[in-house]
Amino acid sequence: MRVLVTGIEGFVGSHLAEFLLTIDGVEIHGTILDPAQTSNIKAILDSLHLHPTDILDRERLVKLVEEVNPDRIFHLAGQAFVPTAFADPVSTFQANIMGGINVLEASRLLKAKGGVGPSVLVVSTGEVYGRIQRLPITEDFPLAPNNPYAASKASLDLIAQQYYTSFGLPVIVVRPFNHAGPRQNPVFVCSDFGKQFAEIVAGKRQPQLHVGNIHAQRDFTDVRDVVRAYWLLLDRKVPEVVYNVCSGQPLAIETVLSMFQEIAGIKARIVSERERMRPYDVPVVVGSHDRLKQATDWAPSIPIRQTLQDVYQYWQQHIN
């Protein structure tokens, strides 16, 4: 079986690649934007087939999909940070909407040459639901994005569903909520806290933790559980097109901070910074993964404390 992962060098892509290596008979191909940026997959480079490709280059992507002829495509490449979407909405829309369209179109064209075409998993986000009053959030809630990143993903979400409905392309759309783990960019809260605490313990910064809104509650899942869910959704004949991927448990950012303090064994002075606050924030986000569990028997298996421990240990090893 041939699998193509777009953005394989990224946080989620690298963990998916590691997971795929545990499955017999899988030939792993991946797109990378910059051949010099492979630190996340350095340990497994010899086991991967890498293809320098910009997903905005449709001609190149169509040719690559035809050459690889994958059985499954996991589309992970894109711009994933909400503040970046506020700062540069055009690039975010281009990467997330047009990049996704190019992957879907390359898959459709391959299908048009004969056969069912590759099964395609498209990553949307739990952010597409916006500010919800009733919890937990299920897949039948309306899409009401309230920031540019969420709008870009909601657009691709609907477009991907159209490729399933109009062209018969085997598409699964996942809406992952917050996820964390080793190798995550420190612009995201768990990795940010883990890095700051590791630097404090190493004497590289003052015992101050710089934070945004620590009163928000979010639904966190370990990235290794997330990629397992992605695999199961393409590996089984599931009845629906759209699936939430989440823990189903809300967790206050303040609690995440407290857990890191216990893990690091230190107390730090908390410094709130306005620039770390979102222009439009949602107080509580918690999803339901009932549909995913019913379709695949998936459930999160890694406790959040273990995730945070692994994040902290990662930064202890990498802050130099």
C-alpha positions in Angstrom: 0.0 0.0 0.0 1.3 3.5 -0.9 0.5 6.4 1.3 1.1 10.1 0.6 1.3 12.5 3.5 1.3 16.3 2.6 3.4 18.2 5.1 5.1 15.1 6.4 7.8 17.1 8.1 5.4 19.0 10.3 4.3 18.3 13.8 1.3 16.0 13.0 2.9 14.7 9.8 6.0 13.5 11.6 3.9 11.6 14.2 1.7 10.1 11.4 4.9 8.9 9.6 6.1 7.3 12.8 2.8 5.6 13.2 2.7 4.4 9.6 6.1 2.7 10.1 4.5 0.4 12.6 2.1 -1.0 10.0 3.4 -3.8 7.7 3.3 -3.2 3.9 3.0 0.6 3.9 5.2 2.6 1.5 5.3 6.1 2.9 5.6 9.1 0.6 5.5 12.7 1.8 5.6 16.3 0.5 8.0 18.7 2.1 8.2 22.4 1.4 11.8 22.9 2.3 14.3 20.0 1.9 16.5 21.6 4.5 13.8 21.5 7.1 13.5 17.8 8.1 14.5 17.9 11.8 11.1 16.4 12.9 11.7 13.3 10.7 15.4 13.1 10.9 15.3 9.7 12.8 13.2 8.1 10.1 14.4 9.8 6.9 15.8 6.5 5.4 12.3 4.9 5.7 10.5 7.7 3.8 10.2 8.8 0.1 10.3 12.6 0.2 9.1 14.9 -2.6 9.9 18.6 -2.4 6.5 20.1 -3.4 4.6 23.4 -2.8 0.9 22.4 -2.5 0.1 25.7 -4.2 1.8 24.4 -7.3 -1.1 22.5 -8.8 0.8 21.3 -11.9 3.6 19.8 -9.8 1.1 18.3 -7.3 -1.0 16.7 -10.1 2.2 15.2 -11.5 3.3 13.9 -8.2 0.0 12.2 -7.3 0.0 10.6 -10.7 3.6 9.3 -10.3 3.2 8.0 -6.7 -0.3 6.7 -7.4 -1.2 6.5 -3.7 -3.9 4.3 -2.2 -4.4 6.9 0.5 -3.6 10.6 1.0 -3.4 12.3 4.3 -3.6 16.1 3.6 -1.9 17.8 6.6 0.0 20.6 5.0 -1.3 24.2 5.6 -1.2 27.2 8.0 -2.4 26.2 11.4 -1.9 29.2 13.8 -4.8 31.5 14.5 -2.7 34.7 15.2 -0.8 34.2 11.9 -4.2 34.1 10.1 -5.1 37.5 11.6 -1.7 38.9 10.6 -1.7 37.4 7.1 -5.1 36.2 6.1 -4.4 36.1 2.3 -1.5 33.6 2.7 -3.6 31.6 5.1 -6.5 31.4 2.7 -4.2 30.5 -0.1 -2.4 27.7 1.8 -5.5 26.2 3.4 -8.1 26.6 0.7 -6.2 26.5 -2.6 -3.6 24.1 -1.3 -6.5 21.7 -0.2 -8.3 22.2 -3.5 -5.1 21.2 -5.4 -4.8 18.0 -3.4 -8.4 17.1 -4.0 -8.2 18.0 -7.7 -5.1 15.9 -8.2 -6.9 13.0 -6.6 -10.0 13.6 -8.8 -7.9 13.6 -11.9 -6.2 10.4 -10.9 -9.6 8.8 -10.3 -10.8 10.0 -13.7 -8.1 7.9 -15.3 -9.7 4.8 -14.0 -10.5 3.2 -10.6 -11.9 4.6 -7.4 -9.1 7.0 -6.9 -7.2 7.4 -3.6 -9.0 7.7 -0.3 -8.3 11.2 0.9 -8.3 12.5 4.5 -8.7 16.2 4.7 -7.9 18.0 8.0 -10.4 20.7 9.0 -10.5 21.9 12.6 -12.8 22.1 15.6 -12.5 25.9 15.2 -15.0 25.8 12.4 -17.9 25.6 15.0 -17.1 29.0 16.4 -18.7 30.2 19.6 -21.0 27.5 20.7 -23.5 27.8 23.6 -24.5 24.1 23.8 -21.8 21.5 24.6 -20.4 19.0 23.7 -20.0 19.9 20.0 -21.1 17.2 17.6 -20.6 17.0 13.8 -24.1 18.2 13.0 -23.6 21.6 14.6 -23.5 24.4 12.0 -20.2 25.9 10.8 -19.8 29.4 12.2 -16.1 30.3 12.1 -15.1 33.4 14.0 -11.5 33.9 12.9 -9.7 33.9 9.5 -8.0 30.5 10.2 -11.4 28.9 11.0 -12.9 30.4 7.9 -10.2 29.0 5.7 -10.7 25.5 7.2 -14.5 25.8 7.0 -14.2 26.6 3.3 -12.0 23.6 2.7 -14.3 21.4 4.8 -17.3 22.1 2.6 -15.2 21.9 -0.6 -13.9 18.5 0.4 -17.4 17.3 1.1 -18.4 18.4 -2.4 -15.6 16.3 -3.9 -17.2 13.4 -2.2 -20.8 14.3 -3.2 -20.2 15.6 -6.7 -17.3 13.5 -7.9 -17.5 10.3 -5.8 -14.0 10.8 -4.5 -13.5 8.8 -1.2 -13.1 11.7 1.2 -13.0 11.8 5.0 -13.0 15.2 6.7 -11.7 15.3 10.2 -12.3 18.2 12.7 -9.5 17.8 15.3 -9.7 19.9 18.4 -6.6 21.0 20.3 -3.8 18.5 20.2 -0.4 18.5 21.7 2.8 16.4 21.9 6.6 16.5 21.3 7.8 18.5 18.4 4.9 21.0 18.4 5.7 24.6 17.4 6.0 26.6 20.6 3.5 29.2 19.3 0.9 26.7 20.6 0.1 26.8 24.3 1.3 23.3 25.6 4.6 23.5 23.7 5.0 27.1 24.7 4.6 26.4 28.4 6.8 23.3 28.2 9.6 25.3 26.5 9.4 28.2 29.0 9.6 25.8 32.0 12.5 23.9 30.5 14.3 27.2 29.9 13.6 28.4 33.5 14.9 25.1 35.0 18.0 25.3 32.7 18.7 28.8 34.0 18.2 30.3 30.5 15.4 32.7 31.6 13.9 34.3 34.7 11.3 32.3 36.7 8.5 34.1 34.9 5.9 32.4 32.7 4.4 34.6 30.0 0.8 33.7 29.2 -2.3 34.7 27.4 -5.9 33.8 28.5 -5.3 31.0 31.1 -9.0 30.9 32.0 -10.1 29.4 28.6 -11.0 25.7 28.6 -10.0 23.6 25.7 -10.4 19.9 24.6 -6.9 18.4 24.3 -5.8 15.1 22.7 -2.4 13.7 22.4 -1.1 13.9 18.8 -0.3 10.2 18.8 -3.9 9.4 19.5 -4.9 11.9 16.8 -2.9 10.2 14.1 -4.2 6.8 15.1 -7.7 8.1 14.6 -6.7 9.4 11.1 -5.4 6.0 10.1 -8.5 4.2 11.4 -10.8 6.4 9.5 -9.2 5.6 6.2 -8.5 2.0 7.1 -12.2 1.1 7.7 -15.3 1.6 5.7 -16.9 4.3 7.9 -20.5 5.4 7.3 -20.0 9.2 7.5 -17.8 11.8 5.8 -17.1 14.2 8.8 -15.6 13.2 12.1 -14.6 15.1 15.2 -11.3 14.0 16.8 -11.2 15.1 20.4 -11.0 13.9 24.0 -14.5 15.0 25.0 -13.0 16.5 28.2 -12.6 20.3 28.8 -9.3 21.4 30.5 -8.5 24.9 31.7 -5.3 26.4 30.4 -4.7 27.3 34.0 -4.7 23.6 34.9 -2.2 22.9 32.1 0.0 25.5 33.6 -0.3 23.9 37.1 0.5 20.5 35.7 3.7 21.9 34.1 4.7 23.4 37.4 4.4 20.0 39.1 6.3 18.3 36.2 9.1 20.8 36.3 9.2 21.0 40.1 9.2 24.8 40.2 6.9 27.7 40.7 7.0 30.6 38.3 5.5 34.1 38.4 2.7 34.4 35.9 2.9 37.4 33.5 -0.2 38.0 31.4 0.5 39.6 28.1 -2.1 41.3 25.9 -0.4 40.3 22.7 -1.0 36.7 23.6 -4.7 37.2 23.8 -6.9 36.4 20.8 -9.1 39.2 19.4 -12.1 36.9 19.5 -11.9 34.0 21.9 -14.3 31.2 22.9 -14.4 30.6 26.7 -15.1 26.8 26.6 -14.6 24.3 23.8 -15.4 20.6 24.2 -16.3 18.2 21.5 -17.9 14.8 21.2 -16.0 11.9 19.6 -19.0 9.5 19.8 -19.3 9.2 16.0 -15.6 8.4 15.7 -15.8 5.8 18.5 -18.9 4.1 17.0 -17.2 3.9 13.5 -13.8 2.8 14.6 -13.8 1.9 18.3 -11.3 4.7 18.8 -10.8 6.4 22.1 -8.0 8.5 23.5 -5.4 6.4 25.3 -2.7 8.8 26.4 -3.5 10.9 29.6 -2.9 14.6 29.2 -0.3 14.6 32.1 1.8 12.1 30.1 1.5 14.3 27.0 2.7 17.3 29.0 5.5 15.2 30.5 6.7 14.2 27.0 6.5 17.8 25.8 8.6 19.0 28.8 11.2 16.3 28.2 11.3 17.1 24.5 12.2 20.8 25.3 14.7 19.7 28.0 16.6 17.9 25.2 16.2 20.7 22.5 16.5 24.1 24.2 20.2 24.2 23.4 
